[in-house]
Amino acid sequence: MGIIVQKFGGSSVADIEKLKLVSEHIIKEVENNNQVVVVVSAQGKTTDRLIAEEKEITKKIYPREHDALVSVGEQITISKLAMLLNSKNYK
C-alpha cells in the first residue's frame, strides 16, 4: 500500500478507447489498496490545434489568455477520465 503517481501523455489518452485503458490502470492500483494521483495531458494534438487557432486570431501573444486557452485540453481529458471512472463506480 502506497501512493502511486501515474502520468498519461497525449498519445496515451488520445481517444475514448485509450482512456478506457488508462482507467483500467488506475482501477488496478486502487484495488491493490494504493492511493492514486493521476496527471493527464491534453488528448493527442489538442494543444497544437489550439495554438494554431490562436495564431489565426492574432500574431501577438496575450499571456493570460494564452495560458487559459492551452490549459483547456487537460481539463477536457480529466473530465472524460473522471466520467469513465465514475461509470465504473470509482471516485
DSSP file (Angstrom, degrees, kcal/mol; ACC not computed):
  #  RESIDUE AA STRUCTURE BP1 BP2  ACC     N-H-->O    O-->H-N    N-H-->O    O-->H-N    TCO  KAPPA ALPHA  PHI   PSI    X-CA   Y-CA   Z-CA
    1    1 A M              0   0    0      0, 0.0     2,-0.3     0, 0.0    33,-0.2   0.000 360.0 360.0 360.0 130.4    0.0    0.0    0.0
    2    2 A G        -     0   0    0     31,-0.1    33,-3.1    33,-0.0     2,-0.6  -0.918 360.0 -68.1-165.6-169.9    1.4    3.4   -1.0
    3    3 A I  E     -a   35   0A   0     -2,-0.3     2,-0.5    31,-0.2    33,-0.2  -0.908  43.7-165.2-102.2 124.4    0.9    6.5   -3.1
    4    4 A I  E     -a   36   0A   0     31,-3.5    33,-3.1    -2,-0.6     2,-0.6  -0.937   5.3-158.7-112.0 126.3    1.2    5.9   -6.8
    5    5 A V  E     -a   37   0A   0     -2,-0.5     2,-0.5    31,-0.2    33,-0.2  -0.925  11.6-171.4-104.5 123.2    1.6    8.8   -9.2
    6    6 A Q  E     -a   38   0A   0     31,-3.2    33,-2.8    -2,-0.6     2,-0.5  -0.965   4.9-167.3-118.7 128.3    0.5    8.0  -12.8
    7    7 A K  E     -a   39   0A   0     -2,-0.5     2,-0.5    31,-0.2    33,-0.2  -0.960   1.6-169.4-115.9 128.1    1.2   10.4  -15.7
    8    8 A F  E     -a   40   0A   0     31,-2.7    33,-1.8    -2,-0.5    -2,-0.0  -0.968  11.7-150.4-121.9 118.2   -0.5    9.8  -19.0
    9    9 A G    >>  -     0   0    0     -2,-0.5     4,-0.7    31,-0.2     3,-0.6  -0.123  35.6 -84.0 -80.5 178.7    0.7   11.8  -22.0
   10   10 A G  G >4 S+     0   0    0      1,-0.3    34,-2.3     2,-0.2     3,-0.7   0.827 124.4  47.8 -54.7 -43.0   -1.3   13.0  -25.1
   11   11 A S  G >4 S+     0   0    0      1,-0.2     3,-0.8     2,-0.2    -1,-0.3   0.803 107.7  56.2 -73.6 -26.8   -1.0    9.8  -27.1
   12   12 A S  G <4 S+     0   0    0     -3,-0.6    10,-0.2     1,-0.2    -1,-0.2   0.589 117.7  34.5 -80.8  -8.6   -2.0    7.5  -24.3
   13   13 A V  G << S+     0   0    0     -3,-0.7    -1,-0.2    -4,-0.7    -2,-0.2   0.069  81.9 123.2-124.2  21.8   -5.3    9.5  -23.8
   14   14 A A  S <  S+     0   0    0     -3,-0.8     2,-0.3    29,-0.2    -2,-0.1   0.723  77.5   5.6 -63.9 -26.2   -5.8   10.3  -27.5
   15   15 A D  S  > S-     0   0    0     -4,-0.2     4,-2.3    -3,-0.1     5,-0.2  -0.897  85.0 -89.4-149.5 177.5   -9.3    8.7  -27.7
   16   16 A I  H  > S+     0   0    0     -2,-0.3     4,-2.3     1,-0.2     5,-0.2   0.885 121.2  54.6 -62.9 -40.4  -12.0    7.0  -25.7
   17   17 A E  H  > S+     0   0    0      1,-0.2     4,-1.6     2,-0.2    -1,-0.2   0.910 110.8  45.9 -61.0 -41.3  -10.6    3.5  -26.1
   18   18 A K  H  > S+     0   0    0      1,-0.2     4,-2.2     2,-0.2    -1,-0.2   0.878 109.8  54.3 -69.8 -36.6   -7.2    4.7  -24.8
   19   19 A L  H  X S+     0   0    0     -4,-2.3     4,-2.5     1,-0.2    -2,-0.2   0.875 104.8  55.1 -62.6 -35.7   -8.9    6.5  -21.9
   20   20 A K  H  X S+     0   0    0     -4,-2.3     4,-1.8     2,-0.2    -1,-0.2   0.900 107.3  49.6 -62.5 -40.2  -10.6    3.2  -21.0
   21   21 A L  H  X S+     0   0    0     -4,-1.6     4,-1.9     2,-0.2    -2,-0.2   0.908 109.8  51.2 -63.9 -41.9   -7.2    1.5  -20.8
   22   22 A V  H  X S+     0   0    0     -4,-2.2     4,-2.2   -10,-0.2    -2,-0.2   0.924 107.4  52.8 -60.4 -44.8   -6.0    4.3  -18.6
   23   23 A S  H  X S+     0   0    0     -4,-2.5     4,-2.7     1,-0.2    -1,-0.2   0.877 106.6  53.6 -60.7 -36.5   -9.0    3.9  -16.3
   24   24 A E  H  X S+     0   0    0     -4,-1.8     4,-2.2     2,-0.2    -1,-0.2   0.886 107.2  51.0 -65.0 -38.4   -8.2    0.2  -16.0
   25   25 A H  H  X S+     0   0    0     -4,-1.9     4,-1.6     2,-0.2    -2,-0.2   0.916 112.3  46.9 -62.7 -42.8   -4.6    1.0  -14.9
   26   26 A I  H  X S+     0   0    0     -4,-2.2     4,-2.2     1,-0.2    -2,-0.2   0.940 111.6  49.8 -64.8 -47.4   -5.9    3.4  -12.3
   27   27 A I  H  X S+     0   0    0     -4,-2.7     4,-2.9     1,-0.2    -1,-0.2   0.878 106.0  57.3 -60.1 -39.3   -8.5    0.9  -11.0
   28   28 A K  H  X S+     0   0    0     -4,-2.2     4,-0.9     1,-0.2    -1,-0.2   0.919 109.0  45.2 -58.3 -44.5   -5.9   -1.8  -10.8
   29   29 A E  H  <>S+     0   0    0     -4,-1.6     5,-2.2     2,-0.2     3,-0.3   0.894 112.3  50.9 -68.2 -39.4   -3.8    0.3   -8.4
   30   30 A V  H ><5S+     0   0    0     -4,-2.2     3,-1.8     1,-0.2    -2,-0.2   0.919 108.5  51.9 -62.9 -42.8   -6.9    1.3   -6.4
   31   31 A E  H 3<5S+     0   0    0     -4,-2.9    -1,-0.2     1,-0.3    -2,-0.2   0.710 102.0  60.6 -68.0 -19.3   -7.8   -2.4   -6.0
   32   32 A N  T 3<5S-     0   0    0     -4,-0.9    -1,-0.3    -3,-0.3    -2,-0.2   0.175 124.0-107.9 -88.6  16.6   -4.2   -3.0   -4.8
   33   33 A N  T < 5S+     0   0    0     -3,-1.8     2,-0.3     1,-0.2    -3,-0.2   0.760  73.8 141.0  64.0  28.8   -5.1   -0.6   -1.9
   34   34 A N      < -     0   0    0     -5,-2.2     2,-0.4   -33,-0.2    -1,-0.2  -0.744  55.1-124.4 -96.6 149.1   -2.9    2.2   -3.3
   35   35 A Q  E     -a    3   0A   0    -33,-3.1   -31,-3.5    -2,-0.3     2,-0.5  -0.796  34.1-149.6 -84.9 134.9   -3.7    5.9   -3.2
   36   36 A V  E     -a    4   0A   0     -2,-0.4     2,-0.5   -33,-0.2   -31,-0.2  -0.921  18.8-169.5-119.0 130.3   -3.5    7.1   -6.8
   37   37 A V  E     -a    5   0A   0    -33,-3.1   -31,-3.2    -2,-0.5     2,-0.5  -0.976  17.3-161.8-111.3 125.3   -2.6   10.5   -8.1
   38   38 A V  E     -a    6   0A   0     -2,-0.5     2,-0.4   -33,-0.2   -31,-0.2  -0.926  11.7-174.8-116.9 132.0   -3.3   10.9  -11.8
   39   39 A V  E     -a    7   0A   0    -33,-2.8   -31,-2.7    -2,-0.5     2,-0.3  -0.992  12.3-175.0-121.6 128.1   -1.8   13.6  -14.1
   40   40 A V  E     -a    8   0A   0     -2,-0.4   -31,-0.2   -33,-0.2     2,-0.2  -0.901  14.7-143.7-124.6 153.8   -3.1   13.7  -17.7
   41   41 A S        -     0   0    0    -33,-1.8     3,-0.1    -2,-0.3     2,-0.1  -0.522  43.6 -76.5 -98.3 173.5   -2.1   15.7  -20.8
   42   42 A A        -     0   0    0     -2,-0.2     2,-0.2     1,-0.1   -29,-0.2  -0.384  63.0 -89.8 -65.3 151.8   -4.5   17.1  -23.4
   43   43 A Q  S >  S-     0   0    0     30,-0.4     3,-2.3     2,-0.1   -32,-0.2  -0.457  73.7 -51.1 -69.5 132.1   -5.6   14.4  -25.9
   44   44 A G  T 3  S-     0   0    0    -34,-2.3     3,-0.3     1,-0.3     4,-0.2  -0.084 121.4 -12.2  48.7-123.7   -3.5   13.9  -29.0
   45   45 A K  T 3> S+     0   0    0      1,-0.2     4,-2.4     2,-0.1    -1,-0.3   0.009  94.6 122.5 -99.8  26.0   -2.7   17.1  -30.8
   46   46 A T  H <> S+     0   0    0     -3,-2.3     4,-2.5     1,-0.2    -1,-0.2   0.918  74.7  47.4 -57.3 -48.4   -5.3   19.2  -28.9
   47   47 A T  H  > S+     0   0    0     -3,-0.3     4,-2.5     1,-0.2    -1,-0.2   0.914 111.5  51.2 -62.6 -42.8   -2.7   21.8  -27.6
   48   48 A D  H  > S+     0   0    0      1,-0.2     4,-2.2     2,-0.2    -1,-0.2   0.907 111.0  49.1 -59.4 -41.7   -1.1   22.2  -31.1
   49   49 A R  H  X S+     0   0    0     -4,-2.4     4,-2.2     2,-0.2    -2,-0.2   0.909 110.6  50.0 -65.1 -42.6   -4.6   22.8  -32.6
   50   50 A L  H  X S+     0   0    0     -4,-2.5     4,-2.2     1,-0.2    -2,-0.2   0.901 111.2  48.4 -63.7 -41.3   -5.5   25.4  -30.0
   51   51 A I  H  X S+     0   0    0     -4,-2.5     4,-2.2     2,-0.2    -1,-0.2   0.896 110.1  52.1 -66.5 -39.5   -2.2   27.2  -30.5
   52   52 A A  H  X S+     0   0    0     -4,-2.2     4,-1.1    -5,-0.2    -2,-0.2   0.905 110.3  48.6 -62.1 -40.9   -2.7   27.2  -34.3
   53   53 A E  H  X S+     0   0    0     -4,-2.2     4,-1.1     1,-0.2     3,-0.3   0.887 108.2  54.5 -65.8 -38.6   -6.2   28.6  -33.8
   54   54 A E  H >X S+     0   0    0     -4,-2.2     4,-2.4     1,-0.2     3,-0.7   0.919 105.9  52.4 -58.9 -43.7   -4.8   31.3  -31.6
   55   55 A K  H 3< S+     0   0    0     -4,-2.2    -1,-0.2     1,-0.3    -2,-0.2   0.764 103.4  58.0 -66.1 -25.4   -2.3   32.3  -34.3
   56   56 A E  H 3< S+     0   0    0     -4,-1.1    -1,-0.3    -3,-0.3    -2,-0.2   0.799 111.0  43.5 -70.5 -28.2   -5.2   32.6  -36.7
   57   57 A I  H << S-     0   0    0     -4,-1.1     2,-0.3    -3,-0.7    -2,-0.2   0.896 129.9  -6.5 -83.0 -44.3   -6.8   35.2  -34.4
   58   58 A T     <  -     0   0    0     -4,-2.4    -1,-0.3    -5,-0.1     0, 0.0  -0.998  41.7-146.2-155.0 149.1   -3.7   37.2  -33.5
   59   59 A K  S    S+     0   0    0     -2,-0.3     2,-0.3    -3,-0.1    -1,-0.1   0.689  84.5  83.7 -85.9 -21.9    0.1   37.3  -34.0
   60   60 A K  S    S-     0   0    0     -5,-0.0     2,-0.6     1,-0.0    -2,-0.0  -0.646  78.9-132.7 -85.0 137.9    0.6   38.8  -30.6
   61   61 A I        -     0   0    0     -2,-0.3     3,-0.1     4,-0.0    -2,-0.1  -0.799  12.1-162.1 -90.5 124.3    0.7   36.5  -27.6
   62   62 A Y     >  -     0   0    0     -2,-0.6     4,-3.0     1,-0.2     3,-0.3  -0.905  12.9-152.0-103.0 102.8   -1.5   37.7  -24.7
   63   63 A P  H  > S+     0   0    0      0, 0.0     4,-2.7     0, 0.0     5,-0.2   0.826  88.1  47.0 -50.7 -46.9   -0.1   35.6  -21.8
   64   64 A R  H  > S+     0   0    0      1,-0.2     4,-2.1     2,-0.2     5,-0.1   0.942 117.9  41.7 -62.6 -47.3   -3.2   35.4  -19.6
   65   65 A E  H  > S+     0   0    0     -3,-0.3     4,-2.5     2,-0.2    -1,-0.2   0.876 113.9  53.3 -68.3 -38.1   -5.5   34.4  -22.5
   66   66 A H  H  X S+     0   0    0     -4,-3.0     4,-2.7     2,-0.2     5,-0.2   0.941 109.7  47.9 -60.9 -48.0   -2.8   32.0  -24.0
   67   67 A D  H  X S+     0   0    0     -4,-2.7     4,-1.2    -5,-0.3    -2,-0.2   0.907 112.2  49.3 -60.9 -42.1   -2.4   30.2  -20.6
   68   68 A A  H  X S+     0   0    0     -4,-2.1     4,-0.5    -5,-0.2    -1,-0.2   0.920 112.4  49.1 -62.4 -43.0   -6.2   29.9  -20.3
   69   69 A L  H >< S+     0   0    0     -4,-2.5     3,-1.2     1,-0.2     4,-0.4   0.945 111.8  45.3 -63.2 -50.4   -6.5   28.5  -23.8
   70   70 A V  H 3< S+     0   0    0     -4,-2.7     4,-0.4     1,-0.3     3,-0.3   0.669 105.7  62.0 -73.9 -14.1   -3.8   25.9  -23.6
   71   71 A S  H 3X S+     0   0    0     -4,-1.2     4,-1.3    -5,-0.2     3,-0.3   0.636  85.2  78.9 -81.5 -12.8   -5.0   24.7  -20.2
   72   72 A V  H <X S+     0   0    0     -3,-1.2     4,-2.1    -4,-0.5     5,-0.2   0.870  82.7  61.9 -63.8 -38.8   -8.3   23.6  -21.6
   73   73 A G  H  > S+     0   0    0     -4,-0.4     4,-2.1    -3,-0.3   -30,-0.4   0.890 103.6  47.9 -57.9 -43.3   -7.1   20.4  -23.2
   74   74 A E  H  > S+     0   0    0     -4,-0.4     4,-2.6    -3,-0.3    -1,-0.2   0.880 109.6  53.9 -65.4 -37.7   -6.1   18.9  -19.8
   75   75 A Q  H  X S+     0   0    0     -4,-1.3     4,-1.9     2,-0.2    -2,-0.2   0.882 108.3  49.7 -64.9 -38.2   -9.4   19.8  -18.3
   76   76 A I  H  X S+     0   0    0     -4,-2.1     4,-2.2     2,-0.2    -2,-0.2   0.941 112.3  47.9 -64.2 -46.9  -11.3   18.0  -21.1
   77   77 A T  H  X S+     0   0    0     -4,-2.1     4,-2.6     1,-0.2    -2,-0.2   0.938 112.6  46.4 -60.9 -48.8   -9.2   14.9  -20.7
   78   78 A I  H  X S+     0   0    0     -4,-2.6     4,-2.6     1,-0.2    -1,-0.2   0.855 110.5  54.2 -67.6 -32.6   -9.5   14.7  -16.9
   79   79 A S  H  X S+     0   0    0     -4,-1.9     4,-2.2    -5,-0.2    -1,-0.2   0.937 110.9  45.3 -63.5 -45.4  -13.3   15.3  -17.2
   80   80 A K  H  X S+     0   0    0     -4,-2.2     4,-2.2     2,-0.2    -2,-0.2   0.915 113.9  49.4 -63.3 -43.0  -13.7   12.4  -19.6
   81   81 A L  H  X S+     0   0    0     -4,-2.6     4,-2.6     1,-0.2    -2,-0.2   0.910 109.8  51.0 -64.4 -41.8  -11.5   10.2  -17.4
   82   82 A A  H  X S+     0   0    0     -4,-2.6     4,-2.9     1,-0.2    -1,-0.2   0.898 108.7  52.3 -61.8 -40.2  -13.4   11.1  -14.3
   83   83 A M  H  X S+     0   0    0     -4,-2.2     4,-2.3     2,-0.2    -2,-0.2   0.920 109.9  48.9 -61.2 -43.4  -16.7   10.2  -16.1
   84   84 A L  H  X S+     0   0    0     -4,-2.2     4,-0.8     2,-0.2    -2,-0.2   0.937 113.4  46.0 -60.5 -47.3  -15.2    6.8  -17.1
   85   85 A L  H ><>S+     0   0    0     -4,-2.6     5,-2.7     1,-0.2     3,-0.8   0.911 112.3  50.6 -64.4 -42.6  -14.1    6.1  -13.5
   86   86 A N  H ><5S+     0   0    0     -4,-2.9     3,-2.0     1,-0.2    -1,-0.2   0.891 105.2  56.7 -61.6 -38.7  -17.4    7.2  -12.1
   87   87 A S  H 3<5S+     0   0    0     -4,-2.3    -1,-0.2     1,-0.3    -2,-0.2   0.715 107.8  49.3 -67.0 -18.1  -19.3    5.0  -14.5
   88   88 A K  T <<5S-     0   0    0     -4,-0.8    -1,-0.3    -3,-0.8    -2,-0.2   0.187 124.8-105.7-101.9  14.4  -17.3    2.1  -13.1
   89   89 A N  T < 5S+     0   0    0     -3,-2.0     2,-0.4     1,-0.2    -3,-0.2   0.817  81.1 126.4  65.4  35.3  -18.1    3.1   -9.5
   90   90 A Y      <       0   0    0     -5,-2.7    -1,-0.2    -8,-0.1    -2,-0.2  -0.992 360.0 360.0-121.8 129.4  -14.7    4.6   -8.7
   91   91 A K              0   0    0     -2,-0.4    -5,-0.1    -3,-0.1    -1,-0.1   0.431 360.0 360.0 -86.7 360.0  -14.4    8.2   -7.4
